[in-house]
Amino acid sequence: MTTPISSTPPRRKRPRSVHLFALAVLYLGVMNLVRARLALDGQSFAQTLLPTMPLTYLGVGGLVWGSVFVVAAFGVWRLWQWARTLLLAAIIVYQLHIWANHLIFDTSAYSRLVWPFQIGISVAWIVVVWGFLFLPGIRRVFVKRE
């Protein structure tokens, strides 16, 4: 007796850590979208501060990064290779964008005083994302879809 050959690839089991990681990326995306909405509606906390950063700029930045991270979260949850690649690049560019904002818009002495701590936070983000996505077991579950 012969067994039928299926033309669909076998279904991969998504590790629980990928679920949690995708949720964390989704959270980052949603928080950026919330920041965008508040800034574009003029309800941002930043409006109460000295207006060194235009709220439209803050809103558009939040909209772009929120969209990128929401799309990446969906792709990571679906185990798509392009999402892994997107996230590896996006976290670097996101941190560079944050630091461009610091360099251009930070005006107080205090804001520059906490830069060493913020550098640590930026490095931690990059290490966590890259470290997780390069774990051998995690890397193996992502496949290229054609």
GUPA-708870 format. One record per residue (C-alpha): residue number from 1; residue in one letter; x, y, z. Coordinates in pm, 1 decimal, m for minus. Layout:
N
 num residuo        u        v        w
 NUM       A        X        Y        Z
...
END
This chain:
146
 num residuo        u        v        w
   1       M      0.0      0.0      0.0
   2       T    135.5    344.6    m85.8
   3       T     88.7    662.8    108.6
   4       P    m35.9    971.8    m70.1
   5       I    224.0   1242.3   m124.2
   6       S    112.9   1584.8    m18.0
   7       S    211.9   1883.6   m228.6
   8       T    199.0   2119.1     67.5
   9       P    502.1   2149.9    291.9
  10       P    470.5   2010.3    643.2
  11       R    336.7   2255.9    894.7
  12       R    602.7   2398.4   1123.1
  13       K    540.0   2434.8   1491.9
  14       R    590.3   2790.5   1610.3
  15       P    801.0   2804.1   1927.9
  16       R    641.6   2978.4   2225.3
  17       S    936.2   3219.3   2235.8
  18       V    846.6   3336.4   1882.9
  19       H    491.4   3407.5   2003.1
  20       L    625.0   3619.6   2286.8
  21       F    881.0   3790.1   2065.9
  22       A    618.4   3873.7   1803.2
  23       L    397.4   4018.0   2078.9
  24       A    686.2   4235.9   2200.1
  25       V    747.0   4363.7   1846.3
  26       L    373.2   4424.3   1804.7
  27       Y    372.4   4619.2   2131.4
  28       L    658.4   4836.8   2004.1
  29       G    464.8   4901.9   1683.8
  30       V    138.4   4982.8   1859.2
  31       M    312.4   5220.8   2101.7
  32       N    465.1   5405.8   1807.0
  33       L    121.9   5429.0   1643.6
  34       V    m27.9   5563.4   1967.0
  35       R    252.8   5818.6   1988.6
  36       A    180.4   5918.5   1628.3
  37       R   m190.4   5962.9   1694.9
  38       L   m133.7   6170.3   2006.9
  39       A    123.2   6389.0   1833.3
  40       L    m87.0   6441.8   1521.9
  41       D   m396.5   6519.5   1732.7
  42       G   m195.1   6771.7   1932.8
  43       Q   m248.2   6580.7   2258.0
  44       S    110.9   6473.2   2307.4
  45       F    292.3   6522.3   2635.1
  46       A    570.3   6671.2   2421.0
  47       Q    339.8   6966.1   2350.1
  48       T    369.9   7074.6   2715.5
  49       L    748.6   7089.4   2685.7
  50       L    956.4   7339.7   2498.0
  51       P    868.1   7276.0   2132.2
  52       T   1210.1   7167.3   2006.9
  53       M   1067.3   6877.4   1804.7
  54       P    775.8   6956.1   1573.3
  55       L    473.6   6743.6   1661.0
  56       T    414.0   6666.5   1293.0
  57       Y    765.1   6520.4   1272.3
  58       L    703.0   6318.9   1589.6
  59       G    369.6   6197.2   1451.2
  60       V    500.9   6096.2   1110.5
  61       G    797.1   5918.2   1271.2
  62       G    562.9   5726.5   1500.2
  63       L    337.4   5636.6   1208.0
  64       V    627.4   5504.7    999.2
  65       W    791.4   5307.5   1279.2
  66       G    461.0   5179.9   1410.9
  67       S    371.1   5046.5   1066.8
  68       V    712.3   4886.2   1019.9
  69       F    700.1   4707.1   1354.9
  70       V    336.9   4593.9   1321.5
  71       V    413.8   4442.8    979.6
  72       A    734.0   4286.6   1115.5
  73       A    545.5   4139.1   1413.5
  74       F    292.1   3974.3   1183.1
  75       G    570.4   3836.8    963.1
  76       V    768.2   3708.5   1262.2
  77       W    457.5   3541.2   1399.2
  78       R    404.7   3376.3   1058.7
  79       L    774.2   3272.2   1052.9
  80       W    847.6   3447.8    724.2
  81       Q   1214.4   3499.6    640.9
  82       W   1158.4   3851.7    507.2
  83       A   1021.0   3956.9    847.2
  84       R   1333.8   3834.2   1021.9
  85       T   1548.0   4030.9    776.7
  86       L   1323.0   4337.2    809.1
  87       L   1345.4   4329.7   1186.4
  88       L   1723.7   4290.0   1187.4
  89       A   1755.9   4601.6    972.3
  90       A   1469.6   4797.2   1130.0
  91       I   1601.6   4779.1   1485.7
  92       I   1933.8   4928.5   1375.2
  93       V   1773.4   5206.8   1170.1
  94       Y   1519.1   5272.4   1447.3
  95       Q   1796.7   5321.9   1702.4
  96       L   1987.6   5544.7   1458.1
  97       H   1670.7   5750.5   1412.0
  98       I   1633.7   5785.3   1788.1
  99       W   1994.8   5903.2   1814.0
 100       A   1952.8   6148.3   1527.0
 101       N   1659.7   6290.3   1722.4
 102       H   1875.9   6316.1   2035.4
 103       L   2154.9   6492.6   1850.1
 104       I   1923.0   6736.8   1676.6
 105       F   1651.0   6803.3   1934.1
 106       D   1798.6   6749.8   2283.1
 107       T   1854.5   7097.2   2420.7
 108       S   1877.2   7063.2   2797.0
 109       A   2186.7   6974.3   2995.9
 110       Y   1991.2   6696.2   3166.9
 111       S   1898.6   6529.2   2839.8
 112       R   2267.2   6507.7   2748.0
 113       L   2353.8   6390.7   3097.3
 114       V   2145.3   6074.0   3054.4
 115       W   2290.6   5986.4   2711.5
 116       P   2518.8   5713.8   2858.2
 117       F   2214.6   5538.1   3002.4
 118       Q   2027.2   5578.6   2674.0
 119       I   2323.3   5435.7   2483.8
 120       G   2296.4   5130.8   2707.8
 121       I   1925.0   5102.0   2628.7
 122       S   1992.3   5127.8   2253.2
 123       V   2264.4   4863.8   2270.0
 124       A   2038.2   4638.0   2477.6
 125       W   1759.3   4663.8   2215.7
 126       I   1998.0   4567.4   1937.2
 127       V   2158.5   4283.5   2133.9
 128       V   1822.5   4135.7   2238.0
 129       V   1668.2   4148.8   1889.1
 130       W   1976.7   4029.3   1702.4
 131       G   2059.9   3774.0   1971.8
 132       F   1712.4   3623.4   1961.4
 133       L   1686.9   3614.3   1582.3
 134       F   2028.7   3451.1   1550.9
 135       L   1962.8   3172.1   1801.5
 136       P   2013.0   2851.6   1601.1
 137       G   1670.5   2709.0   1681.5
 138       I   1493.7   3035.3   1602.5
 139       R   1691.2   3094.4   1285.7
 140       R   1599.3   2747.2   1165.2
 141       V   1222.0   2799.2   1193.0
 142       F   1223.1   3093.7    954.0
 143       V   1195.3   2980.0    593.2
 144       K   1188.7   3166.3    267.4
 145       R    843.7   3170.8    109.1
 146       E    825.6   3188.3   m266.7
END
